[in-house]
Amino acid sequence: MSTTTERPRVSLRQFWTDLPAPGRWLLSTVAVQTLGRGLTLPFTVIYIHELRGISLSTAGTLLALIAGVALAVTGPGGALTDRIGARRMLVAGTSAQLVGCIVLAFATTVPVFVVGFVLLGFNFGVSWPAFNALIASVVTGPLRQQYFGVNFALVNLGIGVGGIVGGVFVDVHEPLTFTLIFLADAVSMLVPIGLLLGPLRHVHGRAERPADAATVGYLDLLRRPPVLWLTFVTFLCTFIGYGQIESGFPAFSRQVGGVSTGTIGLAFAVNTVVIVAMQFAVLKLVTGRRRTRVLLVMVAVWLTSWIVLSAAGLRPSTLAATVAVVGFMAVFGFGEIFMQIAIPAITNDMADDHIRGRANAVNAGAFQGGAILGPIVSGILLDRGLGAVFIGAMLAGLLVMAAGILALERHLTPVENGVTSG
């Protein structure tokens, strides 16, 4: 018997037509929801260090606290998602984020920052598995991978627009400007809360466990080789990628590259433009191809990005440094597209419906682990003037990641790896 492989056709119009109504609601408000996050994301470490007089090491630890709390609640959050439904968990998490942003808006001391970041960490810990589970419950088949890709582009659109506005608005000589952007972040949380309590109030995102299905715990999931390798790869993706974007990248850019906050805001904006402009083209290119090979492309792109950023330290406070900082975020953003298409799709295609919350919680836990270690490492290294060591650690981590991706590939089925067979 012969087997043929056919790559599905992808078009934005067909994608939108095929989406069920709940999927359209979720997607249509993403950019607005994330606008507030974009206002604060590039400037949080600057706010803590330069305006509140807290050291970079402590600032990095405070940012890592978000991930630490998220890691602690991710496991229970995933189990509760499977038990009471994704929608309820999202309402609880988003409400905590709203209160946390208000606390951070007026924080001046480490203990108050701790309270705010604990609330943010709770949201990130419970919302990630819940949100992915909710998507997977309403969007199925090849459409699911496309959804994760388009959703990522819209998330970055909101963050990027917020970064542009924040870069123009915030002033390190005017603490009130930072207070206002955190309050705006809090207000933006009203959008998802209204959506979940209104048009999506009947979508619970929960599947009953089949009578003949065995009970599956977190240790059972981690004993599965593909889950274990995917967890390892996700951890490294975060440590090298998102764990540095909020802490290591802006700190390196300011302390080593000597660039302005406006340049950092511009870099986030360029990152967004790249992601939004290239997302669907990349999605067309990779649909039907091995997701692990897509991740290897990401590794190559990220290696390039960190080398570009290292150039900012060669001629600090110059146009060359500015170009290097902005160029890093452009190249890095292109790599992000490949990661966000592949990893959520692999995670949800490996999981049965009734354990989807826990499967996404395992992946979220790996993400939080990288987000814990990333800011701590960058804060320690950059506080001691070890910018070159910081860049070297990122490059070495990417080589280890490539080896992990190849190991993951050996344990995935063709369907889990995104190969369409017929």
BELLINBEL-V584333 format. One record per backbone hydrogen bond with DSSP energy under -0.5 kcal/mol. CO is the residue of the C=O (numbers start at 0). NH is the residue of the N-H. Records with the same first field share a line. If there is no record, write none. Layout:
CO: NH ; NH
//
This chain:
3: 5 ; 421
10: 14
11: 15
12: 16
13: 17
14: 18
19: 23
20: 24
21: 25
22: 26
23: 27
24: 28
26: 29
28: 32
29: 33
30: 34
31: 34 ; 35
33: 37
34: 38
35: 39
36: 40
37: 41
39: 42 ; 43
40: 43
42: 46
43: 47
44: 48
45: 49 ; 50
46: 50 ; 51
47: 53
48: 52
54: 58
55: 59
56: 60
57: 61
58: 62
59: 63
60: 64
61: 65
62: 65 ; 66
63: 67
64: 68
65: 69
66: 70
67: 71
68: 72
69: 73
70: 74
72: 76
73: 77
74: 78
75: 79
76: 80
77: 81
78: 82
79: 83 ; 84
80: 84
84: 88
85: 89
86: 90
87: 91
88: 92
89: 93
90: 94
91: 95
92: 96
93: 97
94: 98
95: 99
96: 100
97: 101
98: 102
99: 103
100: 104
101: 105
102: 105
103: 106
108: 112
109: 113
110: 114
111: 115
112: 116
113: 117
114: 118
115: 119
116: 120
117: 121
118: 122
119: 123
120: 124
121: 125
122: 126
123: 127
124: 128
125: 129
126: 130
127: 131
128: 132
129: 133
130: 134
131: 135
132: 136
133: 137
134: 137 ; 138
139: 142
140: 143 ; 144
141: 145
142: 146
143: 147
144: 148
145: 149
146: 150
147: 151
148: 152
149: 153
150: 154
151: 155
152: 156
153: 157
154: 158
155: 159
156: 160
157: 161
158: 162
159: 163
160: 164
161: 165
162: 166
163: 167
164: 168
165: 169
170: 173
173: 170 ; 176 ; 177
174: 177 ; 178
175: 179
176: 180
177: 181
178: 182
179: 183
180: 184
181: 185
182: 186
183: 187
184: 188
185: 188
186: 189
187: 190 ; 191
188: 192
189: 193
190: 194
191: 195
192: 196
193: 197
194: 199
197: 200
199: 202
201: 203
203: 85 ; 86
204: 85
209: 212
214: 216
216: 220
217: 221
218: 222
220: 223
222: 224
223: 227
224: 228
225: 229
226: 230
227: 231
228: 232
229: 233
230: 234
231: 235
232: 236
233: 237
234: 238
235: 239
236: 240 ; 241
237: 242
240: 243 ; 244
241: 245
243: 248
245: 44
246: 250
247: 251
248: 252
249: 253
250: 254
251: 255 ; 256
252: 258
256: 316
259: 263
260: 264
261: 265
262: 266
263: 267
264: 268
265: 269
266: 270
267: 271
268: 272
269: 273
270: 274
271: 275
272: 276
273: 277
274: 278
277: 281
278: 282
279: 283
280: 284
281: 285
282: 286
285: 288
289: 293
290: 294
291: 295
292: 296
293: 297
294: 298
295: 299
296: 300
297: 301
298: 302
299: 303
300: 304
301: 305
302: 306
303: 307
304: 308
305: 309
306: 310
307: 310
308: 311
309: 312
310: 313 ; 314
314: 317 ; 320
317: 321
318: 322
319: 323
320: 324
321: 325
322: 326
323: 327
324: 328
325: 329
326: 330
327: 331
328: 332
329: 333
330: 334
331: 335
332: 336
333: 337
334: 338
335: 339
336: 340
337: 341
338: 342
340: 344
341: 345
342: 346
343: 347
344: 348
345: 349
346: 350
351: 354
352: 355
354: 358
355: 359
356: 360
357: 361
358: 362
359: 363
360: 364
361: 365
362: 366
363: 367
364: 368
365: 369
366: 370
367: 371
368: 372
369: 373
370: 374
371: 375
372: 376
373: 377
374: 378
375: 379
376: 380
377: 381
378: 382
379: 383
380: 385
381: 384
384: 386
385: 389
386: 390
387: 391
388: 392
389: 393
390: 394
391: 395
392: 396
393: 397
394: 398
395: 399
396: 400
397: 401
398: 402
399: 403
400: 404
401: 405
402: 406
403: 407
404: 408
405: 409
407: 410 ; 411
408: 411
412: 416
413: 418
414: 417
416: 290
417: 419
418: 420
419: 5
//
